[in-house]
Amino acid sequence: MTTLQNGILVLDYGSQYTQLIARRVREEHVYCEIHPPPASLDAIRRLEPRGIILSGGPSSVYEPGAPQIDPQVVELGVPVLGVCYGMYLVTQAVGGVIEAATEREYGRADLEICSAGDLFAGFELGEHIQVWMSHGDRVARLPQGFGLIGSSRNTPIAAFANPKRRLYGVQFHPEVAHTTRGGEVIRNFLFDICRCSPDWTAGHFIQEQIAHIRERVGPTARVICGLSGGVDSAVAAVLVHRAVGDRLTCIFVDNGLLRLHEGDQVERVFRAHLGIDLRVVDATDRFLSRLAGIEDPEEKRRLIGHTFIDVFEDVARHVGDDVRFLVQGTLYPDVIESTSPRGGPSATIKTHHNVGGLRPNLPFELIEPLRELFKDEVRQVGRELGLSGEIVGRHPFPGPGLGVRILGAVTLEGLRILRAADAIYLEEIRDAGVYDEIWQAFAVLLPVRAVGVMGDSRTYENVVALRAVTSTDGMTADWYPFQSEMLARTANRIINEVDGVNRVVYDVSSKPPATIEWE
């Protein structure tokens, strides 16, 4: 999208909740994009946003080097909502005063509505609502022309407004679920203040992307797509196929890091449902030889990403001389965890093979039509495109495959053990009828051995960890509460049926602080 004429610009100041702001806006069918500061005034004008949201962040605005905003942003005539740190930026820009709070305020807090209407339309004057706070500073003095609209015990100025200038600030985080009526605050900003229209739908996105891809690829160039078998690459492939037709060739690479019978299943499903030229390449030896002895997870991801490009480059020579573009099913969480969206201040969590792990001298131009979408949005697009439930409903599977589910060096023996254990685990989940309740489930081979007893003899064998999580978009997740009988049955089968395993554990970590994958 070249402009945000009916959308919202979110400026990311490093908050752990910035992505939730985008989620909440999109849930209202309003498009938004996250950009880093400092965004120049001209760049913002070119985007033509209907409104601007300034995120929270870990800094104090008065610290040297703290991210700032051009004060002229509040003079553009575009509605601005500052959240936490963003509230301080608005305060600074219009002449208010920020100070260190004498009492820090983290977690749930009670907010009193001091002025109903506008940002708090639908609320009652004097009403108390639960909000989520996370700050060490506060607004000490209201800017001139601004009115107090919300207050808490530790933060007398917890929300302010200047309706005439359409400038607003809230100390709390309306984007998190713990703020009980945060969705209403965001809706009021989007529709009552910014006058957005709820027209960003899966169908709208498909039309825009097809037009954009056609324009970019032109009438003659050929395109290849790295098809992994997951919903992301499948949706990306179908979108591009709608745009360029038989000038698209999909490439499925067996990298030796697939689950049991994964290659056969992917080829069967995608040949039957997509009707797209599909080339299958067995590159097992190539990948495993490069991974030999490599234990660092970032290095494994980098090597896998580079090797994928090498294989694509080889296959492209057989497709034609005019292959210029490579399609990838990159999603927003991939970008966020590999590097902050568009270069912002958020921390890198891990390098995804299709983002930070790409080879520097990439021989193709990338087409990533899903780059700004979350997983649930991709599934919606897939359903709109008519993809089968077998494709749309599949659990995510990482591009590096089992390479990041064997902790430490990847070996043939480790792959044998992990494939067998993972297949048993997924079979038990399906038999229990809970596959569709779970976002992602998989086994992990740990780099430790444990003492056990089998047949009255001592064993010293491998440990397998089981992981299953629930999530909406992959940005946050919680562990799935299996019935203990199901876990016991799964562990018993793995220990008895997989040679080399004598212990099975279940991961009950949430994200954060853990990530979904172990590497």
Secondary structure, 3 states (H helix, E strand, C coil): CCCCCCCEEEECCCCCCHHHHHHHHHHCCCCEEEECCCCCHHHHHHHCCCEEEECCCCCCCCCCCCCCCCHHHHHCCCCEEEECHHHHHHHHHCCCEEEEEEEEEEEEEEEEECCCECCECCCCCCCEEEEEEEEEEEEEECCCCCEEEEECCCCCCCEEEECCCCEEEECCCCCCCCCCCHHHHHHHHHHHHCCCCCCCCHHHHHHHHHHHHHHHHCCCCEEEEECCCCHHHHHHHHHHHHHHHHHEEEEEEECCCCCCCHHHHHHHHHHHHCCCEEEEEECHHHHHHHHCCCCCHHHHHHHHHHHHHHHHHHHHHHHCCCEEEEECCCCHHHHHHHCCHHHCCCCCCCCCCCCCCCCCCCCCEEECCCCCCCHHHHHHHHHHCCCCHHHHCCCCCCCCHHHHCECCCCCHHHHHHHHHHHHHHHHHHHHCCCHHHCCEEEEEEEEEEEEEEECCEEEEEEEEEEEEEECCCCCCEEECCCCHHHHHHHHHHHHHHCCCEEEEEECCCCECCCCCCCC
